[in-house]
């Protein structure tokens, strides 16, 4: 019998839905898509409670078997199957096996290859974000065998891309709380990749491994931090990027996670616009950087896994650098811009309130991912805004590291 390898980080193995204890339930603020079997099962249920709710709140679309209808939210903005105790009527009356595909799988995600499967979680789930950020070994990968349940027709892995992905992950892991140094190291790796001269693929990979060793040694010795210190910051670029992203987020219709993200964005906007009447964008950006250096970084250095886990996750979850149609450096520019926004939101929170805790970081991370990562159309719009702010090319990402 064929076997497949399941690869998953520790925080994925540790995940369990916490139901009514969740700080922002996925049963609220989202239109939940229903597959055809589930739609029919609810409309014809022997449970009067389930049948009545289904008849009133399921809107039939019949677009595909996977998208046969959706749940119209109730007056509280929740899925109508969510009861007064914030528990699911379907699960209580019909059992967990009766849950729709959407409800039974979220926030889990699988990437299937010919002989193995990568398992991950979406950080739009607050509990997934909490586990990722607070478990020191959250991104430790575990492998196990399973009877093959996926198609052998799935694409085989690209070994060279897998190697590059691993190198990027090791660099941000080594950087720990010094995320800027990890991103700078990846930029050096990608520039080296563009300069490889060998015609043979094996020789290229050997050259790349040698370059990776040199970069890792420089990172460990603190040399990359010194190089970043020599970069002259472009405060206008930083300010413009943050403003464009904020305008984009404010243009989104209200949905789950957005009110919480808008709270943090509002604090950042307040700081950015304090001196705008005088055309001064430098003061606010310098203040954010000072808060980051003097208050946030010391706090993170006591928890080096926190931001390192986040960056390792982004590299793992996205099969980085894997955005279709983009160069490696372009993908890194997007990742750096995302990091710069999260970093700025954290610094603004500290500047306004004078303190920081893990719950605040979790709220920033999960709400950011809820809005920017949950919908592919929104993701593309988000990326287009980021692309508008470049000095010359994707290497302007370096100005976001200082």
Secondary structure as GFF3:
##gff-version 3
##sequence-region A 1 402
A	DSSP	beta_strand	3	9	.	.	.	ID=ss1
A	DSSP	alpha_helix	10	14	.	.	.	ID=ss2
A	DSSP	three_ten_helix	19	21	.	.	.	ID=ss3
A	DSSP	beta_strand	32	34	.	.	.	ID=ss4
A	DSSP	alpha_helix	36	43	.	.	.	ID=ss5
A	DSSP	alpha_helix	48	57	.	.	.	ID=ss6
A	DSSP	beta_strand	58	60	.	.	.	ID=ss7
A	DSSP	beta_strand	69	71	.	.	.	ID=ss8
A	DSSP	alpha_helix	89	94	.	.	.	ID=ss9
A	DSSP	three_ten_helix	96	98	.	.	.	ID=ss10
A	DSSP	alpha_helix	101	105	.	.	.	ID=ss11
A	DSSP	beta_strand	108	112	.	.	.	ID=ss12
A	DSSP	beta_strand	116	121	.	.	.	ID=ss13
A	DSSP	alpha_helix	126	134	.	.	.	ID=ss14
A	DSSP	beta_strand	141	147	.	.	.	ID=ss15
A	DSSP	alpha_helix	159	175	.	.	.	ID=ss16
A	DSSP	alpha_helix	179	194	.	.	.	ID=ss17
A	DSSP	alpha_helix	201	220	.	.	.	ID=ss18
A	DSSP	alpha_helix	223	229	.	.	.	ID=ss19
A	DSSP	alpha_helix	235	250	.	.	.	ID=ss20
A	DSSP	alpha_helix	258	272	.	.	.	ID=ss21
A	DSSP	three_ten_helix	276	278	.	.	.	ID=ss22
A	DSSP	alpha_helix	282	291	.	.	.	ID=ss23
A	DSSP	pi_helix	292	296	.	.	.	ID=ss24
A	DSSP	alpha_helix	297	301	.	.	.	ID=ss25
A	DSSP	alpha_helix	305	317	.	.	.	ID=ss26
A	DSSP	alpha_helix	328	353	.	.	.	ID=ss27
A	DSSP	alpha_helix	358	372	.	.	.	ID=ss28
A	DSSP	alpha_helix	376	387	.	.	.	ID=ss29
A	DSSP	three_ten_helix	394	400	.	.	.	ID=ss30
###
